Every structure is written in C-alpha cells, then in structure tokens.
Amino acid sequence: MYATTGLPTVVRDIVTLIARIGLGVIFMAHGWQKFSEWTVAGTTQSFHQMGVPASEVAAPFSTYVELIGGALLILGALTPVVGLLLAINMVGAMILVHLTAGVFVDQGGWELVAALAAGSLLLAAAGPGRISLDQLIFRGRKKGTRKRSRAASRAAAEV
C-alpha cells in the first residue's frame, strides 16, 4: 500500500495500466494519422505552414514518437524515456502551435496537449506499474543482481 494515496498496490497497478492504455491509444492514433493519412511529407509541409522550426526534423520526430511511443506506453516498455519524449513532443506542440489559440481544444487551444504532456510526465516519473514489460524485464535483472551479490558475499566470507 502507498501512504500517499491510500490505495493498495494492485489497484495502483490497474489504474496505471488503464492510464497507459488510454494515453497510448491517443498517441498512436495521432501518430498513425500523421504517418498514413497525412504522410510524413504532408505533416512536414503542414508543420512548415504552421511556422514550426526545423519542420523537416520535427514532423518525423512527432510522427514516430507518437506512433511508436504510444505502442511502447501501452506495453509499459521503456516507460521513463518514452514518457519524457512524449511530454517533450506535447510541450513543443503547445508552445509552437496551440498556446496562442487559448485553452479550449475546439478552438485549437492547448488543453489536450497539456493533458497528454502531464499524463506522460506522470508515467515517466511514477513508472509503468507492475503490469508492464518494464517490470517483467527489469525485475528479472534486479533479482539476478541480488543473487550474484549474495553469492559473492558468501564466497568472500568463506575466504
């Protein structure tokens, strides 16, 4: 149980999984739209027209970070790095495109990108929860490291 929330660990893990899936699907949908519907070249041209600096770099970055990052978020893989990259992408979109349009998304405002950035940052900081590839992969490494440390300690004590 976590003292800060009062929720049992299993509940936090389920809630984190739901958040990862929700955010991941949104990011994948936007990345897929840039990749397949608009194409990377079309997205680059659109970014250029919106005044996004280095649109030749920003458009592919945005497309692939959203598409691949969204999938990795769903899986809970490389969550701290992916969460940070997605947050950076959304902060860039907010500053370069949405900030001057006000708050509300129906007017081109920044509320959606801010919410996506905040959710991504939270997952980057808090981690993916136990129901994730990160937990599966990195938990095994930690256990192996601890076993080697204990064995090394025993061997040193015997000498």
C-alpha positions as CSV (number, residue, x, y, z in Angstrom):
1,M,0.0,0.0,0.0
2,Y,1.2,3.5,-0.8
3,A,0.8,6.0,2.1
4,T,0.3,8.9,-0.3
5,T,-2.7,7.5,-2.0
6,G,-4.2,5.0,0.4
7,L,-4.7,2.6,-2.5
8,P,-3.5,-0.9,-2.4
9,T,-0.6,-1.6,-4.8
10,V,-2.7,-3.8,-7.1
11,V,-5.3,-1.0,-7.5
12,R,-2.5,1.4,-8.4
13,D,-1.1,-1.1,-10.9
14,I,-4.5,-1.5,-12.6
15,V,-5.1,2.3,-12.7
16,T,-1.6,2.8,-14.1
17,L,-2.3,0.2,-16.8
18,I,-5.6,1.9,-17.7
19,A,-3.8,5.3,-17.9
20,R,-1.0,3.8,-20.1
21,I,-3.5,2.2,-22.5
22,G,-5.7,5.4,-22.7
23,L,-2.7,7.7,-23.4
24,G,-1.0,5.1,-25.6
25,V,-4.1,4.8,-27.9
26,I,-4.4,8.5,-28.2
27,F,-0.8,8.9,-29.1
28,M,-0.8,6.0,-31.5
29,A,-4.0,7.4,-33.2
30,H,-2.3,10.8,-33.7
31,G,1.0,9.2,-34.9
32,W,-0.9,6.9,-37.3
33,Q,-2.8,9.9,-38.7
34,K,0.5,11.7,-39.4
35,F,2.0,8.6,-40.9
36,S,-0.7,7.1,-43.0
37,E,-3.4,9.7,-43.6
38,W,-1.3,12.9,-43.9
39,T,2.0,11.1,-44.6
40,V,5.3,12.3,-43.1
41,A,5.9,14.6,-46.1
42,G,2.4,16.1,-45.7
43,T,2.9,16.5,-42.0
44,T,6.3,18.2,-42.7
45,Q,4.6,20.6,-45.1
46,S,1.8,21.3,-42.5
47,F,4.3,21.9,-39.8
48,H,6.2,24.3,-42.1
49,Q,3.0,26.2,-42.8
50,M,2.3,26.5,-39.0
51,G,5.7,28.0,-38.5
52,V,7.2,25.0,-36.7
53,P,11.0,25.5,-36.8
54,A,13.0,22.6,-38.4
55,S,9.8,21.1,-39.7
56,E,11.9,18.5,-41.6
57,V,13.0,17.1,-38.3
58,A,10.0,18.0,-36.1
59,A,7.4,16.2,-38.3
60,P,9.1,12.8,-38.4
61,F,10.1,13.1,-34.7
62,S,6.5,13.9,-33.8
63,T,5.1,11.1,-36.1
64,Y,7.3,8.3,-34.8
65,V,7.4,9.4,-31.2
66,E,3.6,9.4,-31.1
67,L,3.2,6.2,-33.1
68,I,5.9,4.0,-31.6
69,G,5.9,5.8,-28.2
70,G,2.2,5.2,-27.9
71,A,2.6,1.5,-28.5
72,L,5.5,1.3,-26.1
73,L,3.4,3.1,-23.5
74,I,0.6,0.6,-23.9
75,L,3.1,-2.2,-23.3
76,G,4.8,-0.4,-20.5
77,A,8.2,-0.7,-22.2
78,L,10.9,1.9,-21.7
79,T,8.3,4.0,-19.9
80,P,10.5,6.7,-18.3
81,V,12.2,7.5,-21.6
82,V,9.0,7.2,-23.7
83,G,7.0,9.3,-21.3
84,L,9.6,12.0,-21.3
85,L,9.9,12.0,-25.2
86,L,6.1,12.2,-25.5
87,A,5.9,15.0,-22.9
88,I,8.6,17.0,-24.8
89,N,6.7,16.5,-28.0
90,M,3.5,17.8,-26.5
91,V,5.1,20.8,-24.8
92,G,6.6,21.6,-28.2
93,A,3.2,21.4,-29.8
94,M,1.7,23.5,-27.1
95,I,4.4,26.3,-27.3
96,L,4.7,26.3,-31.1
97,V,1.2,25.9,-32.2
98,H,-1.6,25.8,-29.6
99,L,-0.7,28.4,-26.9
100,T,-1.9,31.4,-28.8
101,A,-5.3,29.9,-29.5
102,G,-6.4,29.9,-25.9
103,V,-7.2,26.9,-23.6
104,F,-10.0,25.1,-25.4
105,V,-9.2,22.3,-27.9
106,D,-12.3,23.1,-30.1
107,Q,-10.6,26.4,-30.8
108,G,-7.2,24.9,-31.4
109,G,-6.1,25.6,-27.8
110,W,-3.6,23.8,-25.6
111,E,-5.8,21.8,-23.2
112,L,-5.4,18.4,-24.9
113,V,-1.6,18.7,-25.5
114,A,-1.2,19.9,-21.9
115,A,-3.2,16.9,-20.5
116,L,-1.2,14.5,-22.7
117,A,2.1,16.0,-21.6
118,A,1.1,15.9,-17.9
119,G,0.0,12.3,-18.2
120,S,3.2,11.3,-20.0
121,L,5.3,13.1,-17.4
122,L,3.5,11.4,-14.6
123,L,4.1,7.9,-16.1
124,A,7.7,8.8,-16.7
125,A,8.2,9.7,-13.1
126,A,6.0,7.1,-11.4
127,G,6.7,4.2,-13.7
128,P,4.5,1.8,-15.6
129,G,3.3,-0.3,-12.7
130,R,3.8,-4.0,-12.2
131,I,1.7,-4.9,-15.2
132,S,4.3,-3.9,-17.8
133,L,7.2,-5.1,-19.9
134,D,9.5,-2.9,-17.9
135,Q,8.6,-4.7,-14.7
136,L,9.0,-8.1,-16.4
137,I,12.3,-7.3,-17.9
138,F,13.9,-5.2,-15.2
139,R,12.6,-7.1,-12.3
140,G,14.4,-10.2,-13.5
141,R,17.7,-8.3,-13.8
142,K,17.4,-6.9,-10.3
143,K,16.8,-10.4,-8.9
144,G,19.8,-11.8,-10.8
145,T,22.0,-9.0,-9.5
146,R,20.9,-9.5,-5.9
147,K,21.6,-13.3,-6.1
148,R,25.0,-12.6,-7.5
149,S,25.7,-10.1,-4.7
150,R,24.7,-12.6,-2.1
151,A,26.7,-15.4,-3.7
152,A,29.7,-13.0,-3.9
153,S,29.3,-12.1,-0.3
154,R,29.2,-15.8,0.8
155,A,32.3,-16.6,-1.3
156,A,34.1,-13.6,0.3
157,A,33.1,-14.7,3.8
158,E,34.4,-18.2,3.2
159,V,37.9,-16.9,2.1
